Amino acid sequence: DANAFWSSQLVPAPFGRLYDDETRESVDFRQKAYRYVWRNLSTKVEALLAAVHAKSFQDIANFVINHSIVTVKRLPVGLVFAGVNVADHSNAFRHLSRFVAKSTSAHIATLQSHVSSSLQGMLSSVVNQLIYGDASELAEHDSWIMDDVAFVVDDSSDEETHISSRRGTPLAKRRPSKVVDMDALVTWYSTSIPDSASSQVKKRSHESTSSTRVTRGSQRKRVRREQPDASSTDNITEENHGEDGESELAGEEDSEMDEVHDGIDSQTQSNSNGSARIRTEPLVIIIEEFESFDESLVRDFLKVCSTYRMEFRLPLIVILGMGTSADVFHKIVDRSTGVRLETRKFSFQKSSEVLNELLNQVVVQPGLPVTIGSAPLHRLTNDFLSFHFSIQTSVNSLFFLLMEHFYQSELSFLTLVDCSGVEGSSVPELTRQLDSNHLHYLRKLPSIESHRLMLSKADAKRWTDDEFFKSIVLTLLSQFVSFKHDWFKVLDCVCRCLHHVGYSIDNLKRRKLFTQLLEKPFEQLKPFTSFSHAIRDLSKNDTLELMDTALLSMDNPQTSSALRKHIDELQTLRTQLADGAVSKDESTADDSNAVNKHWSAAKRRSALLQKNLPPPDAVATARTAFKTWLLTLTTSFLKPFHTQPLHEIFFISKDKALSKSFNCSFRSTVLKALKQPRRWLPCSCCKDGKLSHTMHDTCIAYALYEDYGKLINLADWYQAFAAVFDSTKETPAALQARFGRATAELQLLGCIKSSMRKTDHIAKTVFT
C-alpha cells in the first residue's frame, strides 16, 4: 500500500517520520524548509566570515602584489596572527587563499603540520599544488590530492624535462612516474607562464640544470651550512621598511649569500638601480599552524625557498599562520635563516568581534524564518567566552539549533510561509497540507489554547470543526508573519532614535536590547529611561531630525496597514512642528489646579509653583508628543514573541539541547556510560543494574567500585571481579590481565588513585 511504499522511501532520506501517520508531503515540506533555512544561513555565514577579515586580506594581497617583483635579496614572509584558537585557522586561511587567488594572479599552495613530516614531503606537496592547481581549487574537489604525490614528468625531450602545465588534473588522470623536486617547479614555471620575464627564468634554470644541477642531498647540505660571517647579529631585530609599514629581519649576508647574489645572470639586472625587476605570477605558500611544525624542518624549508627565489628568480612568497606571538617566530628561526627573510606582520580580527558581527548580522536581522530566543543566545555567548572561544563551534551551535528545530517539530514546515520564492510556501497552499494529525498537534500548542480562551462562545463551539480551525490557523499564520516583520522594523526605529539622542548603540548593545525585548516591554527597560531624559534637551531642529530618522527607518512599501497608521501620525506631527502649528497645552491655565486648603504645606507649595509656571512652548509639546508616540508604537508592535499565537513554530526559546550537546559534563557522561553501557553500546545481552560477564571489563569494575567506601582493597575487588566470570572458563592469568586493564582505565579517568594509608589499598575519588 501507500504507507509501505512511503516507509521504504524513508530509509535513505535524511528526514524520517515523527509519527506513524505522517504523510510524505509533510516530510518533504519539513525537509524543504530545513534546506532553505540551512542554505540561506550558510550563504550569510560564509559571506560574513569572508568579509569580516576583508581589510587584513587586502593588506596581504597587496603584500603579495608588491613582492611579485623579484627585486630584494630576501624571501618575503608574512606573519599572520590568526588568534589562539587553532580550530578557526583552517577556515580563515581557506578564505584567505581564495581572496588572494581572486585578487592577484598568484598560484597558491597550502601546508599543514599533520601531512608535513619531512622536507621532501613538504617540497613535493608544494610543487604538486602549484603545478596542478591552487589550494582553493583542490579543496573543492575531494578526488584531488593534497599531500605528497609523484608528479607527471614527460621524458620525451632529451634536453630538458617538461612538466604538464594543466592545472587541476584529477588524480585518476595522472599517470605514475618518478618523484621530482623544486627543479621541476622551475622548469614548469619557465615553460608555462606566458611572461616576458619567463625567458630569463628559463635561461637561468637551463644553465643551472645543465651545469650546476643540485641533488637533494647536496642541496640540503648547502642550506644547512653555518654562516662564516661573524659580524652578523645574534638576535633577529625588526625595522620599518617602506611606506606600507613592512618590517624586515635585519642581518648581514654571509659569504654564501654573496656568492648566490653574484651568480645572478647579469642580463636580468635593471639599468637604473642594478637589481632585477621582473613582474611575474607569484607563487604563494601558506603554512598553517606554524608553531606545530618541526623547527629544523621549517628552517630548512625557508632556506630552500629563499635559495630558489634568489638563484632561479622564482617569485616565492611565504605566509605563516601563527596563533601566539612573534617571539615564537624569533625562537624557531635562527640567525642563519633570519638573514634570508623579509617579514611583515598581519593580524586577523579578534574572535569576540567576529562573533558580535556574526550574531548581529545573522540573528538580530529578519533574514531567517526562525527567530533565535534570548536563552539560546545567552548560551552561545557564554559557551564562547567561557569554554571554546571558537567561531566555528559557535556557527555549528547555531546550525544545530535549526537542525534540532526542524527534525523534532512536526509543524516546522509551516515556517515556509516566511520563505519568499519557495514553491508551495504561500499560506493557502500550506494550509491545504494540514491533515488531521497536524490539526491535532496544533490544538495542543499552549499558545493556541490561550487563543481559544479569547474566542467568543459561538466560535469556541466550532473549535473541533477542522475547516473552521484551518481558517483560524490561516489567519494566525498571516498575522504572525506580519507581526515579525513589523517587530524588526520597529526595533530598527528604536535603535536609530536611541543613537540619535546620544545613546550609543553598537553591535553588543543592539543584541542586548534585542534579547531584552524578546522577554520584556520597551518601557520597562533602561534605554527607554535614558531616552526620556535625553529628549528633554533637544532643540526644534534636533526634534525634526529625530522624527525624520524614525520615518526613514520605517519607510518600506511592504509595511502593514497598522504600522502605516502610526507612520502617518508621526508625519502629521512632524509637519505641524515644522509649520509651527503644534497646539499648546493650556491645562495649566484652568482652575482645576486651585489650591485645596486641606492639602499639606509641601503639596500646597508645589501646586502654587505649578500654577505660576508658564505654559509649555510648541517644541516641548512636540517632544512630549513624540515620546508618547514612540511609547505607543513599541507597546503595539514590540511585544514579546512568546505572547503571540503559533510562536512555537517560528521561535526557538529553549537551550537544553544546545547545552546538552555542546557543553556536556565529561565526567558525568563517562560515569553514566560506565553505569549504563547498554544505552551506548549496541548490545542486547547487557542489562542495567545487573552484572554479566558479557559487559565490558571496565563497566564491571566500576559497578563493583560503587559498593566500596573511601578505600578499596585490591584483593577483595579482584575476587568480586573474578566471581562474575565463574560461569566462563577464563584462566586466572587472563582474569588478572583483564582486571589490571580495567583498573588502569579507571585510574586514567580519575576514579581511583594510590593510597599510602593501608597496604594493598587504593583511594576512591568519585562518589555518586
N, C-alpha and C positions, 0 to 999 in steps of 0.2 A: 504494500500500500504506500501512500504518500509519506507517512511517518517513517516507515522503514527505509524508503529511499533517502529521505532527509537525514536520517541517522547515519547512513553510510556516507553521505556527502559531508557530514560534520567532522569526520575523523581527521582529514588533513587540514581543515580550516583552522586559523588561529583563534577564532571565536567559537565558543561552544554554547549550548543551550543552558540557560539558567534554571529552567524548569522543563518538565517533560512535554508540555503542550506548546512550547514556544515555536512559532512558525519560522519558516525560512526567511520570509521577508523581514521579520523583526530582527533576526540576527544580522541580515545583510545591512539593514539600516543602522544598527549599532556599529557595525564594522565600518560602514561608510563615514559615519560621524567621527569615529575614532581616527580613521586615516586622515580625514580632512583637518581635524584639530592638530594631529601629530605633524602633518606636512607643513601647515602654516607656522606652527611653533618652531619646527626645525629650521625653516627658512629664516624666521626672525632671529633666532639664536645665532645661526651661522653668520648672518649679515652683521649682527651686533658685535660678535666676537672678532670679526674681521675689521670692523670699523673702529672698535674701541682702542686698538693699537695702531691706528692709521698714521699718526704722527711719527711714531717710532719706526714703523715700516717704511715710511717715506724717507726718513733720515738714513736708514740702512740702504735703501735703494740708491739714494744719492751718493752714499759712500761707495757702493759698487760701481756706479757710473764714473765717478771721479777717478777710481783706481783701475778702470778698464784700460787706461793708457799706461803702458809699461814704461814708467819714467824714473822711478826711485829704485834704490838698491836693496830694498827690503820687501818682505812679504806682507801685504795688508791683512790685518787681523782685526775683526770686530768682536769686542767683548759685549755680549748681550746678557744683561742681568734680568732673568725672567721670573725671579721670586723663589722662595724657599720650597714651594710645593712642586715637586718634580712631576706629579701626576698631570699637571696642566701644561707641561712643556711641549709634549708631542703635538697637542692641538694648536698651540701658539706658533710653533715653528712650521707646522703644516700650512697655516695661513700666511706665514712669512715667506715661505718658498713660493707659494702661488702668487703673492703680491710682487715679489722680486722678478719672477719669471714673466709676469704680465707687464710690469713697468719697464723692464730692461730686456735686452736680448741675451740674457745670461743663460748658461747651461748649469743646472743645479744638481748636486749630489748631497745626500744626507747620510750621516754616520751615527750609529747608536752603539752604546757600550756592550750590550749583550750579544751583538753579532760581530764585534771587532776585537778579536782575541790575539791577532798578530799583525805585524806591519804588512806582510804580504796580503793578508785578507783585507785590510783597510784600503790599500792601494788598488787591489783588484776590484773591490766594491765601488770605489770612486770612479775608476776608469769605466766600469760597466755602466754605471748610471749616467755618466757624462756622454758616453757614446750612444747608448741605446734609448735614452730618454731621461727627462727631468724626474726628480723625486715626486713632484706633484702628479705627474702623469702615471708613474709607476704605482703610486698609492691608490689610484682609481681602478686599477686592474689587478685582481688577485692572481691572475695567471702570469704576471710579470714578476721576475725575481728581484730581490732587494739586497742579497748578501753576496758572498764570494762565489764567483762563477768562472767558467772558462770562456774566453772571448773568441769570436769568429774571426779567423785570420785567413786571408786569401794569399796563398803562396804561389799564385800564377806568375808573379813577376819576380825575376831573379835579382833585380837591382835593389828594390826596397819593398817593404811589407805594406800592404794596403788593408785598412780596416773598413769594414762596411759602415757607411755613414748613415744608414737608415735608422732613425730614432724610433723607439717604441716597438722593437721587434718582439713578438711574443716568444715565450720560452719554447713552445712547441716547434717553432720555425727555425730555431738556432741549431746548427749542426755542431757537435762536439769537436774541439780542437785543442791545441796546446795553449797553455796559460801564457798571457803576455803581461807586461808591466807598464810603467809610465811612458816608456818609449813608444808603445802602441798609441797612447794618447797624443803624443807629439806628432806621430805620423798621421793619425786621423784628423787632428786639428789642421795640419798643413795642407791636407788634401780635400777637406770638407768645407772649411769656412771660406766663402767667396768674398775675400777681402784683399785689398792691395797689399796689406801687410803680411798676408799669409805666405807670400813668396819668400819673404825674409825668414819667417819661421821655418818654412820648408827647407830653404837652403841651409839654415843653421842646423836643423835636425838631420839633414842628409850628411852634412860634413861630420857631425858628431857620431852618426850611426856608422859611417864608413871608416872613420879614422880613430875615434876615441870612444867607441861604444863601451858603456859601463855595464857590467853584470850586476846582479843583485848583491852578490857578496861584496864586491869592491865598492859598490855604491853605499851599502850600509856601513862599510868600514870607513869610507871617506867622510860621511856626515857625522860620525861619532868621534872623529879625531879631535884631540884637545886643541884649543886655541893657543898659539905660541906667543901672542902679544900680551905682555904682562901689564901693559898700561891700560887695559880695558877695565872699566869699572866693575867692582864686585857685585854691586846691587843694581837692579833694574829701576830706573827712575823714569818719570813721565814729564814731558814738556809740551807746551802748546804748539800746534802745527797748523798753520794756515788760518784763514778766516772762519772756517767752519768748525773750529774747536777740536781738531784732531790732535791726538797726543801720541807720541812715538816712544818706544823703549830705546833710550839713548845708550850709546856704547861705540867704541872704536872697532872697526873691522880688523880682523887678523890677516895674516899673510895669505891664508887660504881664500878669504873673501876677495882680497885684492887680485889674486890670480884669476878668480872667476870673472870679476868685472873687466879685467884687462883682456880676457879672451873673447869678449863680445864682439861680434862682427862689426867692423868699422863702417860698413855700408848702412847700418841701421842707426848710426849716430846722426842727430839733428845738426844742421849747420848753424843754428842760432845759439844753443846752450850746451851742445855736446852730449846730450842724453837722448836715448831712443824714445821717440814719441810715436807709438803705434796704437791706434784705436782699433780694438778687436772686440769680439764677443767674449765677455768674461766667463770664467769657469769658477763658479761659487761652490764651496764645500761647507756645508752646515754640520757642525759637530754638536749634537745634543748631549746634555749631561756631561759636560767637560770634566767635572770632578770625579765621575765614575770610571774614566779611562785610566789605564796604567800610565804612570808618569813617564817612564822611559819610552813607552810606545808613542805617546803624544809628542814628545820631544823629537824623536826620530821622524815622525810623520811631518811635523812642521819643517824640519831641516830638508827633507826631500822636496816638499812643495816649494820652499824658498830656492833651492838649487835649480829646479826646473823653471821657475819664474825668471830667474836672473840669467841662466845659461841658455835656455831654449826659448826665452821670451814668451812663455805661456802665461796668459793673464789670470793666474790663480789668485783667488781671494778666499780667505777662511773666515767663517763666522762661528764663534764659540759660544754655546749656550751655558750660562752659569747660574747657579742658584744661591751662591753665598756672596763673596766679596772679591775684590781684586787681589787681596793678599794670597788667596789660594793660587791664583794665576802666577804670582811672583814666586811662590814656593815651588810650583811644578816646573816652570820654565827657567832653566838655568842661564848662566851668563852666555855660554856658547850658542844657545838657541835664541836668547833675547836680542842679540845684536843683529839678527836677521829679520826681525819683526818690526812692523809699524802698526801700532794699535790705536783703537778708538773705542770709547765706552758708549754703550747704548743701554736703555732700560725700558722694559715694558711697564704698562700702567699697573698700579697696585691692585691686588686681588679684591680688596674691600671696595675700591672704587668701581671695579668691573662688576661686582655683584650688585652694587647700588644701581648702576646703569642698566644692568640686565633686568632687575625686578621692576625698575621704573618704566622701562620701555615695553616689557612683555606682560607684566602682571597688572600694573596700575593703569594700563591703557585698555580701551574697549576692543581689542583686536580678537580676543578669544571668545567663543560662545559659552565657555565655562569660566566662572569667576572664582579665584582663589580666596578663601576666607582669611581672617586675621590669625587664627590658631596655626594653620599650616605655614603661613608667612613667618610667624614668630619661630616656629620650629626650624624652618630653613635658615634663617639668620642666626639663631642660637647655635645650631649644629655647625654652621660655617665658622663662627667666631670661637667656639669652644672646643671643637674636635678636629675637623679635617682641614679647614681653610682652603678648600678646593673649589674652583669654579665648576669643574667638570662634575664633581659629586653633587653640587647644588643643582646643576642642569639635569642630572639624572634623577634627582629627587623630584624636580618639577614634572618631568616626564612620567615618573612613577605615579604621581598624584592623578594625572589624567588617565593613565592606563588603568589604574585601580577603579576609577570612577566609571569608565565605560565597560569594564569587564564585570563589575559587580552590580551595577544598576540596570535592571531590566527596562527602565524607562529612559535611559540615557540617549536613545536615538531621537528623542524629541528635541534635543539641542540643535538639530538640523534647521529648526525654524530661524535660528540666528546665523545660519551659514548661507550667505547670498552666493548665487552661482552654482549651487549644488542641485543636481536633478532630483526632483521629488522632495524638495525642502520647504515647500510652501505649507502654510498652516492647514488648509483644507486637505491636501494630499496626505500629510502626516496623520491627520485626524481619521482619515479613512482606513489607515493601517491599524488602528486600535481595535483589538479584539476583546473578548470577554475577560481574558486574563489580565490584559493591560488595564482595563477599566477597574478590575478588582484591586490591582496594586495602586492605582490612582486614588481610589476611595480610601485606602488605608494610609495615605500620606497625612501626617499631622496638620500640615498647612491646609489641605483640602478639607479636613474635618473641621478646622476652625472657620473656614469659609462657609461651610454648610450651616453652622450655627447662626450666621449672619443673614441667611436667606429668609424669605417670607414663608409663612406656613404652607401656602399653595405650592411654592417651588420645592420646599422640603419634602412634601409628599411625593413629588415626582423624582426624588433623588435616585431611586432604584431603576428608573427608566433609562436604558442605555443611550437612546437617541438624545434625550434631554441632557443627560450627563455629558455626552460628546459635545454638544453645543456649548455647555459651560466650560469644558476644557479648551475648546477652540477660542473662546473669548479670553480666558485666563492666559493662554499662551501668547496671544497678541498683546495683551496688556503687560505681561512681564517683559517681553522684548522691548516694547516702547518705554517701560519704566527703566530698564537697564540703560538704554541709550541716553535718555534724559538725565539719568543719575550721573553718568560720566561727564555730560556736558555741564551740568550744574557744578560738579566737582572742579572742573577746569575753570569755571567762572569764579568760584570761591578762591581758588589758588591765585588767580590773577589779581583779584581785588585785594587779597591779603598782601601780595607782593607790591601792589601799587601804593598802599598806605605805609610801607616800610617794614612789614613783617617778612623776614627772609624766608623764602620757600625754595629750598634746594631739593635734590632727589630724596635725601633721607627724610626731611620733614614732610615732603609730599606723600611719601609712602606711609609715614606715621599717621598723617591726617587721614589717609585712605583707610587704614586699618581701624582707626577710631570711629570713622563714620559708618563703617560696616556694622558697628555694635551700638553706637550712641547717636543721639541727635546733635546737630551742629551747635545749638545754643548752650549745650552743657559742656562744651569743650573750651579749653584755654584760648585757642586762636580767635574765637568769637569775642571773648572779653577784650583781647588786645585790639581787635578791630573796632570795637565800640569806643575805646579810649582814643584810638588814633584818628578816627574820623571827625572828632570834635574840632581839630585844629586845621582842617582843610579849608582853603580859600574857594572862591567861586570857580576859578579856572581848574583847580585841582579836583573839585567835585565833578565838574563837567568831564574831565579826563577819566575820572573813576567810572562814571556812567558809560562813557564810550568804551572803556575796557571791558565792562560787563556785557555790553551789547555786542561787541566784536567777538567775544568768546563763545557766544551762543548763536551767532549768525550762521545758520545752516538751513538749507531748503528742506531737509528731512526732519525738522523739528516738529514735535507733536503739537496738536491744537491747544492742549492745556498749557504747555510751556510757551507757546506763541502768545497767549493772553498776558502772561507776565512780562514778556518782552515788549508788548505794546504798551503796557502800563509804564514801564521804565522809559520808553521812548517819549511818551507824553510828559512825564515828569522832567525829562531832560530838555524838552522843548520849552516848557514853562520856565524853567530856571534860566535858560539862555535868553528868553524874551523878557524876563523879569516879572512874570505874571504868576508867581507862586503865591498862593493865598497864605496870609499870615495867621498865626494862631492868636485869636482875640480872647481866649478863655480866661486870661488874667485880668481882663477889664470888667468882667461882670461882677455882680455882688455875691457870687457863690462862695467867695473866699473871705467873707466877712468874719471878723474875729469873734469867736464864741467866748463868752465870759466864763464858762465852765472849764475852759482849757487850762493847762498848766502854763506857768510863766514861759518856759522854754518853747512850748508849742505856739503860744501867742506871739512870741518874738519872731519865730520862724515864719509864721503866717503874715506878719506885718512886713517882713523883709521881702517875701514873695509878692506881696501886693504892691510894693513900691518899685519892683523891678520893671524895666521897660519890656514891652512885648518883643519876642524873638524876630530877627530880620528874616528876609527871604532865603538867604543862604543856609542859615541854621535850620530853617524849616525843611529845606530840601535835603540837607544832610540827615535829619531825623527821618524824613520820608524814605530816603534810600536805605537807611538801616532797617526800617520796618519792612521795606520791600525785599531785602536780602533775607531777612529772617523768615518771611512768609515763603519765599522761594525754597529755602533749604528745608523748611518744615514740610512742604508739599512734595518735594522731589528727592531729598537726601534721606529717605527713610532707610533703616537697616534692612538688609536683604532678607533676614530671617522672618520679617513681618509680612512678606509677600507670599501669596499662594504659588505653589509649584517651585518654590526656591530650592527644594531638594534635588531637582533635576539640573539646575543651572548653577548651583552654588556649592562649593566644597568647603565645609566648615570643620571637619574632623581631621585630626592629625595622628590618630592612633596607629594607622597602618604605616604612616611615614616614620614615626618614631620606632616602631617595631622592626622595620626593615632596614633603616639606615643608621640607627643609633641604639642597637640592641646591647644588652649587657652580656659580655662574652662569658664571664664565669657562670652566671645563672643559666645561660643557654647550654653550655657544655655539661654542667651538672644535671640539667633536666634531660639531656640526651643520654647521659650515662644511666639515669634512673629509669627512663622510658625509651629503651632502644627501638622498640617496635615502631614508634612514630617516625623514626629517622631511617631505619633500615627496612628494606622490602623483605621482611621475614615474618611469616605467619606462625611459626612454631614458638616464638618468644612471647610471653605474656607478662604484662606489667604487674609487679608485685610478687612474682613467683620466680624463684631461681631455677635455671635449667642449664644443662651442660652445653646446649646449643647457643647460648648467649655469648657475646664477646667476653674475653677474659677480663678486660678492664671493667666492664659492666658488672661482672660477678664480684670482682674485688671491691668495687665501690659500694655495691649493695651490702656486703658484709662490713665494709668500712663504716657505714652509718650506724651500726649497732654498738660501736665502741665509744668509750669516753675520750678524755684528753690524751691518754697514752694507749698505744696498741701493741700488744705482744705479738711479735712476728711469728713465733711458733704457733700460737693459737690461731692467728689469721690464716696461716698456711694450712693448718689442719681443717679449718672450716672451708677453705677454698678447695682442698682435695676431696672433701666429703661430697661436693657437688658432682664430682666425676666418678662416684663409686660404681655407677652402672656401666661405665665405659672400661676399656682395657688399657688406659693410659699408664705408662711406666712412671715410677717415682721421679726419674730424671726429667722426663718430659713435663711432668706437672710442676717440678721446681723451676724449669726454664719458663714455662708459661706464667707462673706466679711472679717470677722475677721481672718479666717484661711488663706485667700488669702494674706492679708496684712502681716500676720506673716511670711508666706513663703517668701515674697519679702524682708522682713527685714532680714531673715536668709540668703538670697542670697546677701545681701549688697546693695539693691537698694534704700532703704529708711532708715532714722534714725530720732530720735526725735529732735525737734527744740524748743528752748526757745524764739524765736523771736516773734512768734504770738501764741495765744491760739488756740487750735484745729487744728494746722497745723503741718505737718511733712516735713522734708527736703528731697529733691530729690538728689541722689548721682550719678546716672548714666544718662548720656546724649548721645543720639545717633542721 
